[in-house]
Amino acid sequence: MLSLLLAAALGNVITLDATTESVEVTTSSTASTDYTVSYVDLSSGVVAPGSAHGNIASVTTTTILAAPAASTQRAVAMVSLCNIGATSQIVTLKHDTSGTERVLGRAALGPLDCARWSNDGTPSITNSVGVPRMQSDTPGFSGLTLSFAKPATATDAAGYSYAYGKDTGVPGAYSLGTPGLNGVVTACDVVGTSGSGGALSVGTHVLPDPPTGGWYLTRFGLTAAVVNTYELVDLVWYNTGLVVTTTTAQAITTPTFPARDINGSSNGEGYNIALLTTTANTNAAVIANTTVSYTNSAGTAGRTAVFFGAVGFQAPATPVIGTLMRFQLQSGDTGVQSIQSVTLGTSYGAGALSLLVYRPIAQDGVALANGPSGSLVSRAQLNPGVRVWNDTCFWRQTVGSTATTAPSIYGGVIELMER
């Protein structure tokens, strides 16, 4: 009877009633995260309150509340998880029974956000200034609209993709600089200098960090000259200095990628690899034997990304500046944590190449030349949409092409909601 009264009084989130049960949390990034757990133990009619607290600063699963002693029931009254780091964190709260984990809750935390599961079982999230983060749409939400326009140049044969970074317009052309084979990670909350990885290097908008909460994409739309599919991505890393005539492996030691994968971590889940022509190449024939050695998002090294050997999935003959050549990750892989080398396999003649790592965010299609894309016609919005992590570097590219006609963008919008 006492245990029933105790549970009713606490409305406890979790009850641990065996020496094989504990509470855990899985963290998705190295962002420093504080935890506090309040609980009450009941043993032989004696009620004893207690607490556990600590800090996690790695990608791991941590026991934040140990199992109770024998013949003891442990009622958990409150769990608090606070991201005190400078990057984003996803926390997953779990109940572990003899090694079998069950998810109790999950929260995406920006810098200085806190998640709390209170004694009535209701989760809440507060932002960096302690204001509750709303989980449903409310009137008057804040947001940001970024406009763009790009007068493109002619592309390669139909089927090959094209990147707009080198084109003038709004925003201006990139200034890649010379970060070298190891490359540079990007952070577009600042303009930066040529080759530093800021907005100037990438040729994109400066994206200020939101005052509270985080950015979510609600619309990506454009009006363009060519019927095509257009893609918005986050360019997270690029390099320069590849020797286009070297056909053996060129070693690369990438820095830690930014915590902007689909989980807000540096593991690279959802990251893709591409090769970009930055000065026109002169190879006379198609090249399909270029490969990249990488470590996947699960931390497995020695993986190999390849060209697919089909139009649009390999290097065309004489790639023009802006040609984007996408790699296929090894079967079963879903992301890229780091890159160890690139092997061109065949000489690209002259010109210049850069490797890119990017995260796809959205696509939209233009069905009529010189017309608007689907999201502008239907007024459809993503609500709240894909999470856009702080420091994101927006990069626009086509998915293949229908002809060599320059796919100029007359105007477009990236609409963001702050939540």
C-alpha positions in Angstrom: 0.0 0.0 0.0 2.8 2.4 0.9 4.4 1.9 -2.5 1.1 2.6 -4.3 0.7 5.8 -2.3 4.3 6.8 -3.1 3.8 6.3 -6.8 0.6 8.2 -6.8 2.1 11.1 -4.9 5.1 11.3 -7.2 3.4 10.5 -10.5 6.9 9.1 -11.2 8.4 9.1 -14.7 10.1 5.7 -14.3 10.1 3.0 -11.6 13.1 0.8 -11.1 12.1 -2.3 -9.1 14.9 -4.7 -9.7 18.7 -4.7 -9.5 18.8 -5.2 -13.3 17.1 -2.0 -14.1 18.7 1.4 -14.7 18.2 4.7 -16.6 20.5 5.7 -19.5 21.0 8.5 -21.9 22.5 8.3 -25.4 24.2 11.5 -26.6 24.7 12.2 -30.4 27.7 14.6 -30.2 30.6 15.7 -28.0 28.7 18.8 -26.8 29.1 19.1 -23.0 25.8 17.9 -21.4 24.9 18.1 -17.7 22.4 15.7 -16.2 20.5 15.6 -12.9 18.1 12.8 -11.8 15.9 13.1 -8.6 14.4 10.0 -7.2 13.0 8.4 -4.1 13.8 4.9 -2.7 11.3 2.7 -0.9 12.7 -0.2 1.2 11.0 -2.0 4.1 8.6 0.9 4.6 11.4 3.5 4.7 11.3 6.4 2.1 14.7 7.9 1.2 15.1 10.7 -1.4 18.2 10.9 -3.5 19.8 12.4 -6.6 22.4 11.7 -9.3 24.2 14.1 -11.5 27.2 14.5 -13.8 28.4 15.6 -17.2 28.8 13.8 -20.5 31.1 15.1 -23.3 31.3 12.3 -25.8 29.2 10.3 -28.3 28.1 7.5 -26.0 25.5 5.8 -23.9 25.8 6.7 -20.2 24.0 5.2 -17.1 22.7 8.3 -15.3 20.8 6.4 -12.6 22.1 3.1 -11.3 19.8 0.2 -10.4 18.4 0.1 -6.8 19.6 -2.3 -4.2 17.8 -5.6 -3.6 14.3 -5.4 -2.2 14.2 -1.7 -3.1 11.9 0.3 -5.4 13.4 3.4 -6.9 10.8 6.0 -8.2 12.3 8.6 -10.5 10.7 12.0 -10.0 12.6 14.2 -12.5 15.3 13.9 -15.2 17.0 17.0 -16.5 19.5 17.1 -19.4 21.1 20.4 -20.3 23.4 21.1 -23.3 26.0 23.5 -21.9 28.2 23.2 -25.0 28.6 25.3 -28.1 27.2 22.8 -30.6 23.9 20.9 -31.0 23.1 17.7 -29.2 20.4 15.0 -29.5 19.6 13.1 -26.2 17.8 9.8 -26.0 16.5 8.8 -22.6 16.3 5.0 -22.1 15.1 2.4 -19.6 17.6 -0.5 -19.4 16.6 -4.0 -18.2 19.4 -6.5 -18.2 20.9 -4.9 -21.3 17.5 -4.5 -23.1 16.9 -0.8 -23.8 13.6 0.9 -24.2 13.4 4.5 -25.4 11.5 6.8 -23.0 12.0 10.1 -24.8 14.2 12.0 -27.2 15.0 15.7 -27.6 17.1 17.8 -29.9 19.0 20.5 -27.9 20.7 23.5 -29.3 23.5 25.2 -27.3 22.3 26.0 -23.8 18.9 24.2 -24.3 17.6 22.0 -21.5 15.1 19.0 -21.6 13.2 18.0 -18.5 11.0 15.1 -17.8 9.0 16.1 -14.7 7.2 14.0 -12.1 3.9 13.9 -14.1 5.7 12.4 -17.1 5.4 15.5 -19.2 8.6 16.5 -21.2 9.5 20.1 -21.7 12.4 21.9 -23.4 13.7 25.4 -22.5 15.9 27.5 -24.7 19.2 29.3 -23.9 17.4 32.0 -21.9 15.1 29.6 -20.0 12.0 30.2 -22.1 9.9 27.1 -23.0 10.3 26.0 -26.5 6.9 25.5 -28.1 6.3 22.1 -29.7 3.2 23.3 -31.7 2.7 26.2 -34.1 1.8 29.5 -32.5 0.9 32.8 -34.0 3.7 35.2 -34.6 6.7 32.8 -34.8 9.9 34.5 -35.9 11.7 33.5 -39.0 14.1 34.5 -41.8 13.9 34.6 -45.6 17.0 34.4 -47.7 16.6 35.3 -51.4 19.0 34.2 -54.2 19.5 34.5 -57.9 22.2 33.0 -60.1 23.1 33.7 -63.8 24.5 30.2 -64.6 26.7 29.1 -67.5 26.2 26.1 -69.8 26.3 22.6 -68.2 27.7 19.3 -69.5 25.7 16.8 -71.4 22.2 15.9 -70.2 22.2 13.9 -66.9 25.2 15.6 -65.3 24.8 17.8 -62.3 25.8 21.4 -61.8 26.8 23.5 -58.8 26.2 27.2 -58.6 29.0 28.1 -56.2 31.2 29.7 -58.8 28.4 31.9 -60.3 27.9 35.6 -59.5 24.5 36.9 -58.5 22.9 36.9 -55.1 24.8 35.8 -53.1 28.1 36.3 -54.9 30.5 33.8 -56.3 32.6 31.6 -54.0 36.2 32.3 -53.1 37.5 28.8 -52.3 41.1 29.9 -51.5 43.7 27.3 -51.0 43.0 25.2 -47.9 44.9 22.3 -49.6 44.2 18.5 -49.7 43.1 18.3 -46.1 40.5 20.9 -46.8 38.5 23.1 -44.4 35.2 22.7 -42.6 32.6 25.4 -43.1 30.8 27.7 -40.8 28.6 30.3 -42.5 27.5 32.3 -39.4 30.4 34.7 -40.5 31.7 36.1 -43.7 35.2 35.0 -43.1 38.1 35.3 -45.6 39.0 33.4 -48.8 39.6 29.8 -47.9 38.6 30.1 -44.3 35.3 28.2 -44.7 33.0 31.1 -44.0 30.2 32.4 -46.2 32.7 34.2 -48.6 34.6 31.0 -49.2 31.4 29.1 -50.1 29.6 31.9 -52.0 26.5 31.8 -49.8 24.5 33.8 -47.3 25.6 34.6 -43.8 23.2 32.6 -41.6 23.1 34.2 -38.2 22.5 31.9 -35.2 18.9 32.2 -34.1 18.4 34.2 -30.9 16.5 31.2 -29.3 15.7 27.7 -30.4 16.9 26.6 -33.8 16.2 27.1 -37.5 13.8 24.9 -39.5 13.3 25.0 -43.3 9.8 25.8 -44.2 10.3 26.5 -47.9 12.9 26.2 -50.7 11.6 27.5 -54.0 12.9 29.2 -57.2 12.1 30.4 -60.7 14.6 29.0 -63.2 15.3 29.0 -67.0 15.5 25.2 -67.4 13.1 22.4 -66.5 15.1 20.5 -63.9 15.3 19.3 -60.3 17.1 21.8 -58.0 18.7 20.8 -54.7 19.5 22.8 -51.5 22.3 21.3 -49.5 24.6 22.2 -46.6 28.2 22.2 -47.7 30.2 21.0 -44.7 33.7 20.5 -46.0 35.7 21.1 -49.2 39.4 20.9 -50.3 41.7 22.2 -53.0 45.0 21.1 -54.5 44.1 17.8 -56.0 46.7 16.9 -58.7 44.5 16.2 -61.7 47.1 14.1 -63.5 47.9 11.8 -60.6 46.2 8.5 -61.0 47.2 6.9 -57.7 45.9 7.6 -54.2 46.2 11.2 -52.9 46.2 11.1 -49.0 43.8 13.3 -47.2 43.4 13.9 -43.4 40.1 15.7 -42.9 39.5 17.7 -39.8 36.5 16.7 -37.6 33.4 17.4 -39.6 31.0 19.9 -38.1 28.1 18.7 -35.9 25.5 19.3 -38.7 24.6 15.8 -39.8 20.9 14.7 -39.7 21.3 14.1 -36.0 23.2 17.3 -35.2 26.4 15.3 -34.6 29.8 15.0 -36.2 29.3 11.3 -37.1 28.3 12.3 -40.6 25.0 10.5 -40.8 23.5 11.6 -44.1 26.7 13.2 -45.5 27.5 12.6 -49.2 30.7 13.0 -51.2 31.1 14.7 -54.6 33.9 15.9 -56.9 33.6 19.4 -58.4 35.3 20.9 -61.4 36.5 24.3 -60.4 38.5 24.9 -63.6 37.5 23.1 -66.8 39.1 19.7 -67.2 40.4 18.3 -70.5 40.0 14.5 -70.2 38.9 13.3 -73.6 36.7 10.5 -72.5 34.3 9.6 -69.7 36.0 8.6 -66.4 34.3 6.0 -64.2 37.2 4.7 -62.1 37.6 7.6 -59.6 37.2 6.4 -55.9 37.3 7.8 -52.4 38.5 5.9 -49.3 36.5 7.0 -46.2 35.3 6.2 -42.8 31.5 5.7 -42.6 29.2 7.3 -40.0 29.3 4.2 -37.9 33.1 4.7 -37.5 34.1 1.8 -39.9 37.3 2.7 -41.8 38.4 1.4 -45.2 35.1 2.0 -47.0 35.2 2.9 -50.7 32.9 5.4 -52.5 32.7 4.9 -56.3 31.3 6.4 -59.5 28.4 4.4 -60.7 29.6 4.1 -64.3 26.5 5.6 -65.8 25.5 9.0 -67.2 25.2 11.5 -64.4 27.1 9.2 -61.9 30.6 9.5 -63.3 32.9 12.2 -64.8 31.9 13.3 -68.3 34.5 14.1 -71.0 35.9 17.6 -70.7 33.9 18.7 -67.6 33.0 22.3 -67.6 33.5 24.5 -64.6 30.7 23.8 -62.1 30.3 20.1 -63.0 29.3 18.1 -59.9 30.1 14.4 -59.9 28.5 12.5 -57.1 29.9 9.4 -55.5 28.0 6.3 -54.4 28.8 5.2 -50.8 29.7 1.6 -50.2 26.6 -0.7 -49.8 25.0 -0.3 -46.4 26.6 3.0 -45.5 24.5 6.0 -44.7 27.1 8.7 -44.1 30.7 9.8 -44.0 32.7 10.6 -40.9 36.0 11.3 -42.5 38.0 10.9 -45.8 41.4 9.2 -46.1 42.2 9.5 -49.8 41.0 10.0 -53.3 42.2 8.1 -56.4 41.3 9.7 -59.7 42.2 6.5 -61.5 42.5 8.3 -64.9 44.1 11.7 -65.6 41.7 14.6 -65.9 44.2 16.3 -68.2 44.2 19.9 -67.0 42.0 22.2 -64.9 41.2 21.8 -61.2 39.1 19.6 -58.9 37.8 19.8 -55.4 36.2 17.2 -53.2 33.0 18.2 -51.3 31.1 16.7 -48.4 27.6 17.9 -48.0 24.2 17.1 -46.4 21.1 17.2 -48.7 18.3 19.4 -47.2 15.6 19.8 -49.8 14.7 19.5 -53.5 12.2 21.2 -55.7 11.4 20.9 -59.4 10.7 23.4 -62.2 8.2 21.9 -64.6 8.1 24.8 -67.1 11.1 26.7 -68.5 11.3 30.2 -67.0 8.6 29.2 -64.5 8.3 28.7 -60.7 9.1 25.5 -58.9 6.5 23.4 -57.2 6.7 24.8 -53.8 6.0 28.3 -55.1 3.0 27.2 -57.2 1.3 25.1 -54.5 2.3 27.4 -51.6 3.0 24.2 -49.8 5.2 24.6 -46.7 7.1 22.2 -44.6 6.0 22.8 -41.1 8.2 22.9 -39.1 10.4 21.4 -41.7 14.0 20.0 -41.7 16.2 21.2 -38.9 18.9 23.6 -40.2 21.8 23.5 -37.7 23.7 26.6 -36.7 26.6 27.5 -39.1 24.9 25.8 -42.1 26.4 26.8 -45.4 23.6 26.7 -48.1 24.8 25.5 -51.5 22.6 25.2 -54.5 23.0 22.6 -57.3 21.0 20.7 -59.9 20.2 17.0 -59.8 21.3 16.1 -63.3 20.3 18.3 -66.2 17.9 18.0 -69.1 20.2 19.8 -71.6 23.4 21.9 -71.8 21.3 25.1 -71.6 22.5 27.3 -68.7 20.1 26.7 -65.7 20.0 30.3 -64.6 18.0 31.0 -61.4 16.0 34.2 -61.8 15.0 34.3 -58.2 14.5 32.0 -55.2 13.8 31.9 -51.5 14.9 29.9 -48.5 12.4 30.4 -45.7 13.3 29.5 -42.2 11.2 29.3 -39.0 12.8 29.8 -35.6 11.6 27.4 -33.0 
